[in-house]
Amino acid sequence: MRIFDPHIHMTSRTTDDYEAMYAAGVRAVVEPSFWLGQPRTSPASFRDYFDSLLGWEPFRAAQYGIAHHCTIALNPKEANDPRCVPVLDELPRYLVKDNVVAVGEVGYDSMTPAEDTALAAQLQLAADHGLPALVHTPHRDKLAGLRRTLDVVRESALPPERVLVDHLNETTVKEAKDSGCWLGFSVYPDTKMDEERMVAILRAYGTEQVLVNSAADWGKSDPLKTRKVGDLMLAEGFGEDDVDQVLWRNPVAFYRLSGRLSLDVTGTQATHEGNSILRGVPKDPREPETGPAAPARVPATEA
């Protein structure tokens, strides 16, 4: 089973997660820029974060055989913070980078006027740069949030077939599908979708233009949820081709709309800007095992 996780926040994960993901079949990921939990206080902190998504994280992923791309945006939650909004003026310098395959996450958190403005502006940036957009639908009042999102998409220069509407569920999937947008589902341990609900939606609505992601971040989440969805699909009677379409071909097709997606793993050198994922010096296998060094003996006169 080959897996492309189209929405996962690896900045929040450990190298053990990368190793487990590769063993589960994950060969490519897209990491959307998002809220880090601790509020940012200036555009400078966004710049450092964006630079890590373009440098350090692709390097970390490559150490475990995983191709890493990202999306860049001012996220909906921080669109309400006047200290963060000026980063909109800096996005164009990042949206031309080869590893950026969409504008995102954009969309709604609390459905405020500030979020309206940020969403419309960033959909225009996507159109200007020939990129698709990854849209976050709100965690609360989801149907109203979806409808407001689709209204803004319709008013934008970006056609719906270049928009991925994420965090969908049973109450929003039909209207999202009817809009012509791509359909994204985040599968979580306790919230959003679970494997059983996801498979039921696939049975009801089909596998076309559906992307399943783990959205794993700093909260309670599971970077192997994509694999668990694939396993349950097979157990519930879907074929291997269906699984491959949902977990690989669909995300590849969407992000290829950017013209930048490369599934080759690059950046496999031992260090990135002089830094390694290792800690200390690897043990030389030729050296014999030794226990902890005995403490130096202190003369009685100095004790």
N, C-alpha and C positions, 0 to 999 in steps of 0.2 A: 504494500500500500504506500503510495507516494502522497505526501501532504504538503500543501502550501497554506500556512496560517496567514490569512490576509489582514489580520488586526491583532497584534500582540505587543505589549509594552515591555520589551526585553530589558530596557534600562532598569526595570524594577526586579529583574530575575537574576538568578545566580548561574554560574557556569555549569553547575550540576543540572540545571534545567535544560541548558543547551544539549548536554550529553544525553539526557533522557529523551528529549525531543528527537534527536537524530536516531536514537535506537527505536523510537516509535514510528519512524518513517518521514519525519519533517525534513524537508530539503530546502525550503524557501520560506521567508517571512517578510511581511511588511509591518513596520513599526510606525504608527501614527504619532505625531506630537500631541501631547495631552497635558492635563493638569497634574502636577507632581504631588499634590496633597498639601504641601506647604506653599502658601501664596508667594508668587514672585513679586518683586517690588520695582522692577525696571526692565526695559527692553534688553539691557545687557545680559540679564540672566537667561533670557530666551536665546540670545546669540550663542552663549556657551552650550546650552542644551541642544540647539540645532546642530552645532558643530560636532557634538558627541554622536548624534544620530547619523552623521555623515562620515565619521571617522572611527571612533572607538568601537561602537556597536557592530558595524560591519566586520571589523577586525575580530572581535570576540566571536561572532557567529562563524566566521571562516575557520576558526580553530577547531570547530566541530563539524565542518562540512556543510554549513547552511548558508545559502545566499540571503543577504539582508538588504532590503530597500526601506525607504521611509516616505512619509508624507509630512508636509510642513504647513503649519497654520497657527493662528491665534485661536485657542480652544474656546468653546462657548462660555464656560464658567468664567474665565479670566477676561472675556470680552466686556464684562461688567465693571472691570477695575480700571479707572482712568490711568493708573500708573503703567498698565500693560498695553493699552490700546495703541500707543505709538509704534509698537512692533509691526503693525500693518504696513507702515511705510518701508520697513526693512525686508519684508517677505520677498519682493522681486529678486533680490540678490541670491536668495536660496532656491527659488523656484526654477532657476536655470541649471541647477546642479544635476549631473547625470543620474545620481542615485535617488532623486526625488521623483516618485511615480504618480503623485496626486497631490492636490491641496486638501488638507484635512488634519485633525478632525475639525470640521466646521459644523454649525447647526445651532441647536437650542439646549439650554439647561433650564432656565426659568422663564423663557419666552418674554424677554424684556425688549424695549426699544433699542437698547445698546446691542443686543444680540441680533436683532433684525439688521441693523446697520453693518455689523461685522460679517454676517452671513452673506448679504448681498454683495459687499465689497470683495469677499474672497471667492465667491462664485465668478465674479467678473475677472479676478486675477487668474482663475483656472482657465477661463475662456481665452484670456489674453496670452497665456503661456502654453496653450494647447494641451492642457492637463485635464484629466478627470477629477472629480471631487468625491471625497469620503465624508458623508454627512451623518452626524451624531443626532439621533432623536432623543428627546428628554426622557429621563427615568420616571418622571411624574406626568400624569395627564397625557399619556402617550398618543392617543388618537388625535386630540387637539393639536399636539405638537407636530405630529406627522402632517396633518392637513395644512398647518401654517408653513411647514417646511416645503411641501409640494407647491404651495402658492408662490413662494419666493423662487423656487426652481423654475416654475413656468414663466415668471417675469424676468428671468435672467437670460444671458446670452449662451448659457450652457444647456445643450439638449439633454433630456432625461436619460437617454441611453449612455451618457457619460457621467452619470451620478450613481453612486452606491449609497443607498439609505440603510444605515446600520441600526443595530439594537432593536430589530423588529420582534414582534410576538404575534400571538393569535389575533389580537384586536386590530393590528395594523397591517398585517401581511396582504390582505386583499386589495386595499386601496393603494398600497405601495406597488403591488404587481400591476394593477390597472394603469398606473402612472407611466409605465415604461421604464422606470428606474431599475437598477440592479438591487437585489435583496440581500441584506446582510443580517446574520443572526449571531449573537454572542452567547456562548454556552458556558454557564457558571455552575459552581457547586451548589449554591443555595438561592441565587437570585437570577433574574433574567430567564433564559431558556435552560432546560436540561436536555439530556440526550433523548429521552422518551418523547418529550414535546417536540423536539426538533424533527425526529423521524416521522411523527404524526403530521407535521406541516409538510414535509417532503412528500408524503403519501397523498396529501390533499391537493397540493399545489404544483407538484412536479419538481424537477431538478434544474430546469432552465434558469439561468441568471441568478442562481442562489449561491451565496458564499457563506460558509460556516467558519467562525473564528472562536478562539479562546479568550481574546481580549485580556489575557492575563496581565495583572498589574501589581501594585503594592498592597492591594487588599486581598481578601480571601478569594483565590482564583486557582485555576489548574491549567497549565500550559499543554496538558495532554488531552484536553477535552475534544479536540478535533479527531484524534485517533479513536476516542471512545464513541464518538458519533459514527465514524466509519465502521467500527466493529458492530455496533447495534444495527446499522443499516443492513449489513450482511446477515446478521442473525434474524432480521425481520423480513428477509426475502428480497431485498434490493440486490442487484447484480454488481459485480466488480466494476463494470463500466459506469454504473450510476455513481458509485463511490468515487471513482476517479474523476468523473465530471464535477461533482460537488467539491471535492477536497483538493483538486489540482487544476483541471482544465478551466473551470469557471474563474478562479482568481487569476490565473495566467491571462485569460482573455480580457478581463477587466483592466488589469494593470498594464497590459500591452497597449491599451489605448493611449498611454503616455508616450509611446515610441521609445521608451528608455529601459524597459524591463530586460534584464539579463539574468539568466538562471545559472550562469557560470559562477563558481565560488572563487572570489578573488581576495587578495589581502591575506594570503596564508603565510606570510613571512612571520618570523618568530616574535617580532616586536612591532608596536605601533608608536611612532615618535619616541622610541627608546623604552617603552613600557611593555611588559609582558603580563599575561594572565597568571604566570607562575608566582609563587612566593618563595623567596630565598633561592638557593642554588640546588638543582636536582641532585639527589644522592648518586654518587658514583657507584655503579653496581660492582666494581672491582674491589671496593673497600669492604673490609669485614664488619659485621655487625658489632657495635659497641654500645654499652650502656651509658647512662649519664656520667659525666666526668665527676670524679670525687672532689669534694671541696678541698681547697688548699689547706694544708695543716697550719694552724696559727700557733706560733710559739707561745708558751705559757705566759711569758712576760708581756705579750701584746694582747692577750685574751681579755 
